[in-house]
Amino acid sequence: MIRVLIADDQALLRGSFRLLVETTPDMEVVGEAATGREAVDLAGQTRPDVVLMDIRMPEMDGIEAARRLAGTTKILVLTTFDLDEYVYAALRAGASGFLLKDTPPADLLAGIRIIAAGESLLSPSITRRLIAEFTRNAPAEPRRAPHGLDGLTAREREVLTLVATGLSNVEIAERLHLSMPTVKTHIGRLLAKLQARDRAQLVITAYETSLVVPG
């Protein structure tokens, strides 16, 4: 059973998300929060597997709440097109994925399962927005990953580059003519070598180390 905490300052949306989650056999809602502060407090009490996190909330926004919860639970940010500028900041804060608030119900449920399973949810469109935000806020000098990229093999660099452009594992397998288990092995090694929490952090690392250059 996937335990879900819903954090959104709009009661109508919280109710809609609750209804959707609670009518799904493998999920349950363990709490609702109207502010980021409530989300942090409730997460500590209920220990959810996934927090559906709005960004714009009173008292404490979703970015700060995600930062405080990073490492203790998985964060799935619910955003709208006018919040593009927050994508990069939220990923850095610890979010594992993004979905638009008008996402079809089946896609939202699939996204919750993906995040709960330890994967990140970064579609090509979200990745493009992430790249655009990084371009606006890129540091003057490239940041080195914890151990740099020197320890990566040529194939691992190739896989990391494709991850950073928003390709899924299936698309990477097709592009490089590899099997799915092989791609997953490469992703696992990248996570370990770069000390990355998930796929979202791999994307950030690829751009911050200038392995991939925006544009």
C-alpha positions as CSV (number, residue, x, y, z in Angstrom):
1,M,0.0,0.0,0.0
2,I,1.4,3.4,-1.0
3,R,0.9,6.0,1.7
4,V,0.2,9.5,0.2
5,L,0.2,12.9,1.9
6,I,-1.6,15.7,-0.1
7,A,-0.3,19.3,0.4
8,D,-2.2,22.0,-1.4
9,D,-3.7,25.2,-0.1
10,Q,-6.9,24.7,-2.2
11,A,-9.4,22.5,-0.4
12,L,-11.2,21.6,-3.6
13,L,-8.0,20.3,-5.2
14,R,-7.1,18.4,-2.0
15,G,-10.5,16.8,-2.0
16,S,-10.2,15.8,-5.7
17,F,-6.8,14.2,-5.1
18,R,-8.0,12.4,-2.0
19,L,-11.0,11.0,-3.8
20,L,-8.8,9.8,-6.7
21,V,-6.1,8.2,-4.4
22,E,-8.6,6.6,-2.0
23,T,-10.5,4.9,-4.8
24,T,-7.3,3.2,-5.9
25,P,-6.7,-0.3,-4.4
26,D,-2.9,0.1,-3.8
27,M,-3.0,3.6,-2.3
28,E,-4.2,5.4,0.8
29,V,-4.2,9.0,1.9
30,V,-2.6,9.5,5.3
31,G,-3.1,13.2,5.6
32,E,-3.9,16.6,4.1
33,A,-2.0,19.8,4.5
34,A,-2.9,23.4,3.5
35,T,0.5,24.9,4.1
36,G,4.1,23.8,3.7
37,R,4.6,23.9,7.4
38,E,1.7,21.5,7.9
39,A,3.1,19.3,5.3
40,V,6.4,19.0,7.1
41,D,4.7,18.4,10.4
42,L,2.3,15.8,9.1
43,A,5.0,14.0,7.1
44,G,6.9,13.6,10.4
45,Q,3.8,12.1,12.0
46,T,2.4,9.9,9.3
47,R,5.6,8.8,7.4
48,P,4.1,8.9,3.9
49,D,5.8,7.2,0.9
50,V,4.9,10.1,-1.4
51,V,4.0,13.7,-0.8
52,L,1.9,15.4,-3.5
53,M,3.4,18.9,-3.0
54,D,2.0,22.2,-4.3
55,I,4.6,25.0,-4.7
56,R,2.7,28.1,-3.8
57,M,1.4,27.7,-0.3
58,P,1.1,30.1,2.7
59,E,3.5,30.0,5.7
60,M,6.0,27.9,3.9
61,D,6.2,27.2,0.2
62,G,6.5,23.8,-1.4
63,I,10.2,24.3,-2.2
64,E,11.2,24.9,1.4
65,A,8.9,22.0,2.6
66,A,10.6,19.7,0.0
67,R,14.0,20.8,1.3
68,R,13.1,19.9,4.9
69,L,11.7,16.6,3.9
70,A,14.5,15.6,1.5
71,G,15.8,12.2,2.4
72,T,12.9,11.2,4.6
73,T,10.1,10.9,2.0
74,K,9.6,11.2,-1.8
75,I,8.2,14.5,-3.2
76,L,6.0,14.7,-6.3
77,V,5.5,18.4,-7.1
78,L,2.2,19.4,-8.7
79,T,2.8,22.5,-10.8
80,T,1.2,24.6,-13.5
81,F,2.7,26.1,-16.6
82,D,3.2,29.5,-14.9
83,L,5.5,28.0,-12.3
84,D,8.3,27.0,-14.7
85,E,10.8,29.1,-12.9
86,Y,10.4,26.9,-9.8
87,V,11.3,23.6,-11.4
88,Y,15.0,23.8,-11.0
89,A,14.8,25.1,-7.4
90,A,12.4,22.3,-6.4
91,L,14.6,19.6,-7.9
92,R,17.6,21.0,-6.0
93,A,15.5,21.0,-2.9
94,G,14.8,17.3,-3.2
95,A,11.7,16.8,-5.4
96,S,11.8,13.6,-7.4
97,G,9.4,14.6,-10.1
98,F,6.8,17.0,-11.5
99,L,3.3,16.7,-12.9
100,L,0.9,19.4,-14.0
101,K,-2.2,19.9,-12.0
102,D,-4.4,19.1,-15.0
103,T,-2.6,15.8,-15.6
104,P,-5.1,13.0,-16.4
105,P,-6.0,10.9,-13.3
106,A,-4.4,7.7,-14.7
107,D,-1.1,9.6,-15.3
108,L,-1.2,11.1,-11.8
109,L,-1.6,7.6,-10.3
110,A,1.1,6.2,-12.5
111,G,3.4,9.1,-11.4
112,I,2.7,8.3,-7.7
113,R,3.7,4.7,-8.3
114,I,6.9,5.7,-10.2
115,I,8.0,8.0,-7.4
116,A,7.1,5.5,-4.7
117,A,9.2,2.9,-6.5
118,G,12.3,5.1,-6.2
119,E,12.3,6.4,-9.7
120,S,12.1,10.1,-10.8
121,L,9.5,11.5,-13.0
122,L,11.0,13.8,-15.6
123,S,9.3,14.0,-18.9
124,P,11.1,15.6,-21.9
125,S,8.9,18.7,-21.5
126,I,9.8,19.0,-17.9
127,T,13.5,18.4,-18.7
128,R,13.4,21.2,-21.3
129,R,12.0,23.6,-18.6
130,L,14.7,22.4,-16.2
131,I,17.4,23.2,-18.8
132,A,15.9,26.6,-19.5
133,E,15.9,27.4,-15.8
134,F,19.4,26.2,-15.4
135,T,20.5,28.4,-18.3
136,R,19.1,31.5,-16.5
137,N,20.7,30.5,-13.2
138,A,23.9,28.7,-14.3
139,P,26.9,29.3,-12.2
140,A,29.9,31.1,-13.7
141,E,32.1,28.1,-13.3
142,P,31.1,24.5,-13.7
143,R,30.5,22.6,-10.5
144,R,32.3,19.3,-10.1
145,A,30.3,16.3,-9.0
146,P,31.3,14.6,-5.7
147,H,34.0,12.6,-7.4
148,G,33.9,14.5,-10.7
149,L,33.1,12.7,-14.0
150,D,36.6,11.1,-14.3
151,G,35.4,7.8,-12.9
152,L,32.7,7.3,-15.5
153,T,33.2,5.0,-18.5
154,A,32.6,6.3,-22.0
155,R,29.3,4.4,-22.1
156,E,28.2,5.8,-18.7
157,R,28.9,9.3,-20.0
158,E,26.9,8.6,-23.1
159,V,24.0,7.3,-21.0
160,L,24.2,10.3,-18.6
161,T,24.1,12.6,-21.6
162,L,20.9,11.0,-22.9
163,V,19.3,11.0,-19.4
164,A,20.0,14.8,-19.3
165,T,18.2,15.3,-22.6
166,G,15.1,13.8,-21.1
167,L,15.1,10.3,-22.7
168,S,13.5,7.4,-20.9
169,N,15.2,4.1,-20.3
170,V,13.3,2.6,-23.2
171,E,14.4,5.4,-25.5
172,I,18.0,5.1,-24.3
173,A,18.0,1.4,-25.0
174,E,16.7,2.0,-28.5
175,R,19.2,4.8,-29.2
176,L,22.2,2.8,-28.0
177,H,21.0,-0.6,-29.1
178,L,21.2,-1.9,-25.5
179,S,18.9,-4.2,-23.5
180,M,16.7,-2.6,-20.8
181,P,18.5,-4.5,-18.0
182,T,21.8,-3.1,-19.3
183,V,20.5,0.5,-19.3
184,K,19.2,0.1,-15.8
185,T,22.6,-1.2,-14.7
186,H,24.3,1.9,-16.2
187,I,21.8,4.2,-14.5
188,G,22.4,2.4,-11.2
189,R,26.2,2.8,-11.5
190,L,25.7,6.5,-12.4
191,L,23.7,7.0,-9.3
192,A,26.3,5.4,-7.1
193,K,29.3,7.0,-8.7
194,L,27.9,10.5,-8.7
195,Q,26.2,10.1,-5.3
196,A,22.9,11.1,-6.9
197,R,19.6,10.4,-5.1
198,D,17.6,9.8,-8.3
199,R,17.4,10.6,-12.0
200,A,16.5,14.2,-11.4
201,Q,19.9,14.7,-9.7
202,L,21.6,13.0,-12.6
203,V,20.1,15.7,-14.9
204,I,21.3,18.5,-12.6
205,T,24.8,17.0,-12.4
206,A,25.1,16.6,-16.1
207,Y,24.4,20.4,-16.6
208,E,26.3,21.7,-13.6
209,T,29.4,19.8,-14.6
210,S,29.0,21.0,-18.2
211,L,28.9,17.5,-19.6
212,V,25.8,18.7,-21.4
213,V,25.5,22.4,-22.4
214,P,22.1,24.0,-22.5
215,G,21.1,24.9,-26.1
